[in-house]
Amino acid sequence: MTQTDVTAAPVPNEPAPLTGLALFGGVLCLAMANFLAILDTTIANVSVSNIAGSLGTSTSQGTYVITSYAVAEAISVPLTGWLSRRFGSVRVFVTCLIMFGVFSLLCGMATSMTMLVACRVFLGLSGGPMMPLSQTLMIRIFPKDKSHAAIGIWSMTTLVAPIMGPILGGVLCDQFSWPYIFYFKVPLAILAGLACWKIIAKFETKTVKASIDKMGLLLLVVWVGALQIMLDEGKDHDWFESTRITVLAIIALIGFISFLIWELTERNPVVDLRVFRHRGFSASMLTLSLGFGAFFGITVITPLWLQIYMGYTATESGYATATMGIIAVFIAPAIAAAVSKFDPRPFVFFGVLWLGLWTWLRAGNNMDMTFWQISMPMFYQGIGMPLFFVPLTAIALGCVKPAEMDSAAGLFNFIRTLSGAFATSMVNTAWENETTYVHSELSGLTDRVGVAAQQMQAGGMSHDQTLNSLNWMLQQQSSMIATNQIFMWIAAIFAVGAFAIWLSPKPQHAVDPGASH
């Protein structure tokens, strides 16, 4: 079926697109839902130590606040297609959005780490389906000739939210206290949910009373949970030197293979993997995993370097990182309009290469750089984000059948979430290992270190003060060299991701996410 065939014949009983204030309200609520769900993946990152201290646990235990949400979200996102078919897209979306507000309130009211982690699990289960459903529902409420605007708005919130998370988390935690990183979302989520039900109820999809694929769901929970925990805890347990991490890796691998075999042979799978038969979807997912993983890697390592070695506060490092999202807010809709008229593949190619080029240029950073010398390259780098993400979204959703839209959107967001988690773990481990290696190499320059020590002691410093000062200077320079080397590796990954998009076939017409090619 060609795109022309689909657009020429209107779908029977299809509700008329929204217009005017109704369209504005629907877009605002859907964008808010996507923003809140993605924001929660990073907003607690800078507050882990405060939360752990307040609840009387260690910082390592506090990281379960992040892990629990990530695991639950990663499990629930690919279930979106089945949930929509069984209960209806609008009903599932509104229910998840209101539950998100309720469990955000309970997270803020938690009096123990056990209670907080349990609430974060339910928060992740609620937030997972909100991302793909906000994407598909936004496309449905827009007029067909304006579907590119829906993609632009959704992509804009997807790109800005993870960058804004550490800023809001730092400000709320510093100015008030950690529960407010959960409290502020409560009225936004509940009001948006109620408004959505009133505005977009007529876009409800037909339901099918299909029994749930229990074995597929079990295998999904097992392999995703094992993989996510392995990625989160690997660095702290020295990876495969730990029996715990090795066992988790084996469980994840066996579970993943079993999941693939089961879902591809099940008549009513809980996750419809058959959408990967579309070459355009498969190629876009390869580019997404490489490009978004690399992007997430630089957004993870930059604030860590700024806070630990450059003396920035969490809020200041958040401001520096946030400059990357400024341009995306303004040009994402324009990119979406252009993509609707031209082949989207060159946009993706140029956007990912642009991100790689600026990552490579940032590999020349040094310890004497000012705030603006750090943030301005990131500002210009941000041009590549909408060029990469907006047309990639159009390719991925534009090459599947309308009935597969929810499943494709769920897998799109699942792969994006998983690539971000994988990148976070890998970048953290590689950065620490490289810093340690460079530190040992620099410490071997005994003649230069000895001269520096003599000069410092001649200036009145004690022996211990001299050693501590030299060690810190070496550590700073080691981290700087390691950071630059990581940036070089990430730039290479961007380059591979850019060329991967050419595996996708050329769209026959302007990409319409509501059509099938």
KARADA-V691114 format. One record per backbone hydrogen bond with DSSP energy under -0.5 kcal/mol. NH is the residue of the N-H (numbers start at 1). CO is the residue of the C=O. E is the energy in kcal/mol with one decimal. If there is no record, write none. Layout:
# KARADA-V691114
nh={NH	NH}
co={CO	CO}
e={E	E}
This chain:
# KARADA-V691114
nh={6	7	8	9	10	14	18	22	23	24	25	26	27	28	29	30	31	32	33	34	35	36	37	38	39	40	41	42	43	45	47	48	51	52	53	54	55	56	57	62	63	64	65	66	67	68	69	70	71	72	73	74	75	76	77	78	79	80	82	83	84	85	86	87	88	88	92	93	94	95	96	97	98	99	100	101	102	103	104	105	106	107	108	109	110	116	117	118	119	120	121	122	123	124	125	126	127	128	129	130	131	131	132	133	134	135	136	137	138	139	140	141	142	146	147	149	150	151	152	153	154	155	156	157	158	159	160	161	162	163	164	165	166	167	168	169	170	171	172	173	174	175	176	180	181	182	183	184	185	186	186	187	188	189	190	191	192	193	194	195	196	197	198	199	200	201	203	204	208	210	214	217	218	219	220	221	222	223	224	225	226	227	228	229	230	231	232	233	234	237	238	239	241	242	246	247	248	249	250	251	252	253	254	255	256	257	258	259	260	261	262	263	264	265	265	266	269	273	275	276	277	278	279	282	283	284	285	286	287	288	289	290	291	292	293	293	294	295	296	297	298	299	300	301	302	303	304	305	306	307	308	309	310	310	312	317	318	319	320	321	322	323	323	324	325	326	327	329	330	330	331	332	335	336	337	338	339	340	341	342	348	349	350	351	352	353	354	355	356	357	358	359	360	361	362	363	364	365	369	374	375	376	378	379	380	381	382	383	384	385	386	387	388	389	390	391	392	393	394	395	396	397	398	399	400	404	405	408	409	410	411	412	413	414	415	416	417	418	419	420	421	422	423	424	425	426	427	428	429	430	431	432	433	434	435	436	437	438	439	440	441	442	443	444	444	445	446	449	450	451	452	453	454	455	456	457	458	459	460	461	466	467	468	469	470	471	472	473	474	475	476	477	478	479	480	481	482	483	484	485	486	487	488	489	490	491	492	493	494	495	496	497	498	499	500	501	501	502	503	504	511	513	515}
co={2	3	4	5	8	11	141	19	19	20	21	22	23	24	25	26	27	28	29	30	31	32	33	34	35	36	38	39	39	42	44	45	47	48	49	50	51	53	52	58	59	61	62	63	63	64	65	66	67	68	69	70	71	72	73	74	76	77	270	79	80	81	82	83	83	84	88	89	90	91	92	93	94	95	96	97	98	99	100	101	102	103	104	105	107	112	113	114	115	116	117	118	119	120	121	122	123	124	125	126	127	128	128	129	130	131	132	133	134	135	136	137	138	143	144	146	146	147	148	149	150	151	152	153	154	155	156	157	158	160	160	161	162	163	164	165	166	167	168	169	170	171	172	177	178	179	179	180	182	182	183	183	184	185	186	187	188	189	190	191	192	193	194	195	196	197	200	201	85	208	212	213	214	215	216	217	218	219	220	221	222	223	224	225	226	227	228	229	230	233	235	234	238	239	242	243	244	245	246	247	248	249	250	251	252	253	254	255	256	257	258	259	260	261	262	262	266	271	272	273	274	275	277	278	279	280	281	282	283	284	285	286	287	288	288	289	290	291	292	293	294	295	296	297	298	299	300	301	302	303	304	305	305	306	306	313	314	315	316	317	318	319	320	321	322	323	323	325	326	327	327	328	331	332	333	334	335	336	338	338	344	345	346	347	348	349	350	351	352	353	354	355	356	357	358	360	361	362	366	370	371	372	374	375	376	377	378	380	381	382	382	383	384	385	386	386	388	389	390	391	392	393	394	395	397	401	402	404	405	406	407	408	409	410	411	412	413	414	415	416	417	418	419	420	421	422	423	424	425	426	427	428	429	430	431	432	433	434	435	436	437	438	439	440	441	442	444	445	446	447	448	449	450	451	452	453	454	455	457	456	462	463	464	465	466	467	468	469	470	471	472	473	474	475	476	477	478	479	480	481	482	483	484	485	486	487	488	489	490	491	492	493	494	495	496	497	498	499	500	501	339	511	512}
e={-1.5	-2.5	-1.8	-1.1	-0.7	-1.7	-2.1	-1.0	-1.0	-2.1	-2.9	-2.5	-2.6	-2.4	-2.3	-2.4	-2.8	-2.1	-2.1	-2.1	-2.5	-2.6	-2.2	-2.1	-2.6	-1.7	-1.5	-1.6	-2.0	-1.2	-1.2	-0.7	-2.7	-2.8	-2.3	-2.3	-2.1	-0.7	-2.8	-1.7	-1.1	-1.6	-1.9	-1.0	-2.4	-2.5	-0.7	-2.2	-2.8	-2.0	-2.6	-2.5	-1.7	-2.1	-2.3	-0.7	-0.8	-1.8	-0.6	-2.5	-2.5	-2.0	-2.3	-2.8	-0.6	-1.6	-2.3	-2.6	-2.8	-2.1	-2.5	-2.3	-2.4	-2.5	-2.2	-1.6	-2.2	-2.9	-1.6	-1.8	-1.9	-2.0	-1.9	-1.4	-1.1	-2.2	-2.7	-2.2	-2.2	-2.2	-1.9	-1.7	-2.0	-2.4	-2.2	-1.7	-2.5	-2.0	-0.6	-0.6	-0.9	-1.0	-0.7	-2.0	-2.0	-1.3	-2.3	-2.7	-1.4	-1.3	-1.7	-2.0	-0.9	-2.4	-1.2	-1.2	-1.1	-1.9	-2.2	-2.5	-2.5	-2.7	-2.0	-1.9	-1.9	-2.1	-2.1	-2.1	-0.6	-0.6	-2.2	-1.7	-0.6	-0.6	-2.7	-2.8	-2.4	-2.7	-2.7	-2.1	-2.5	-2.9	-1.9	-1.8	-1.9	-1.6	-2.3	-1.6	-1.0	-0.5	-1.4	-0.6	-0.6	-2.6	-2.3	-2.2	-1.9	-2.2	-2.3	-2.4	-2.4	-2.0	-1.4	-2.3	-2.9	-0.6	-1.9	-1.5	-3.5	-2.4	-1.6	-2.4	-2.5	-2.6	-2.2	-2.5	-2.3	-2.5	-2.2	-1.9	-2.3	-2.2	-2.7	-2.3	-2.2	-2.4	-2.3	-2.5	-1.7	-1.4	-1.0	-3.3	-1.9	-2.3	-2.0	-2.6	-2.1	-2.3	-2.2	-2.6	-2.5	-2.4	-2.7	-2.7	-2.3	-2.3	-2.5	-2.3	-2.4	-2.3	-2.6	-2.8	-2.0	-0.7	-0.8	-1.4	-0.6	-1.4	-0.9	-1.7	-2.0	-1.5	-0.7	-2.3	-2.7	-2.0	-2.0	-1.8	-2.2	-2.5	-2.5	-1.9	-3.3	-2.6	-0.6	-1.0	-2.1	-2.4	-2.9	-1.9	-1.8	-1.6	-1.2	-2.4	-1.6	-0.5	-1.2	-2.4	-2.4	-2.5	-2.5	-1.9	-0.9	-0.6	-2.5	-2.6	-1.7	-2.2	-2.0	-2.2	-2.3	-0.8	-0.6	-1.7	-1.9	-0.9	-0.5	-1.3	-0.8	-0.7	-2.2	-1.6	-2.6	-2.3	-2.0	-2.0	-2.5	-1.3	-1.4	-1.6	-1.9	-2.7	-2.7	-2.6	-2.7	-2.1	-2.5	-2.0	-2.1	-2.8	-2.2	-1.7	-2.2	-2.2	-2.0	-1.0	-1.2	-1.4	-1.2	-1.4	-2.7	-2.4	-0.7	-1.9	-2.2	-2.2	-1.4	-1.5	-1.7	-1.0	-0.7	-0.9	-1.7	-3.0	-1.5	-0.6	-1.1	-2.1	-1.8	-2.4	-2.5	-2.4	-1.7	-0.8	-0.6	-1.7	-1.4	-2.9	-2.7	-2.3	-2.4	-2.5	-2.3	-2.1	-2.7	-1.9	-2.5	-2.8	-2.5	-1.8	-2.0	-2.6	-2.4	-2.3	-2.0	-2.5	-2.9	-2.0	-2.2	-2.8	-2.6	-2.1	-2.5	-2.6	-2.2	-2.3	-2.3	-2.7	-2.3	-2.0	-1.9	-2.8	-2.3	-0.7	-0.6	-1.6	-2.2	-2.3	-2.6	-1.9	-2.2	-2.3	-2.2	-2.0	-2.1	-2.4	-2.0	-1.0	-1.4	-1.7	-2.3	-2.3	-2.6	-2.4	-2.6	-2.6	-2.1	-2.2	-2.6	-2.3	-2.5	-2.2	-2.6	-2.4	-1.9	-2.4	-2.6	-2.6	-2.2	-2.2	-2.4	-2.2	-1.7	-2.0	-2.6	-2.4	-1.7	-1.8	-2.4	-1.8	-2.0	-2.5	-2.2	-1.8	-1.5	-0.7	-0.8	-1.3	-1.8	-1.8	-0.8	-0.5	-2.7}
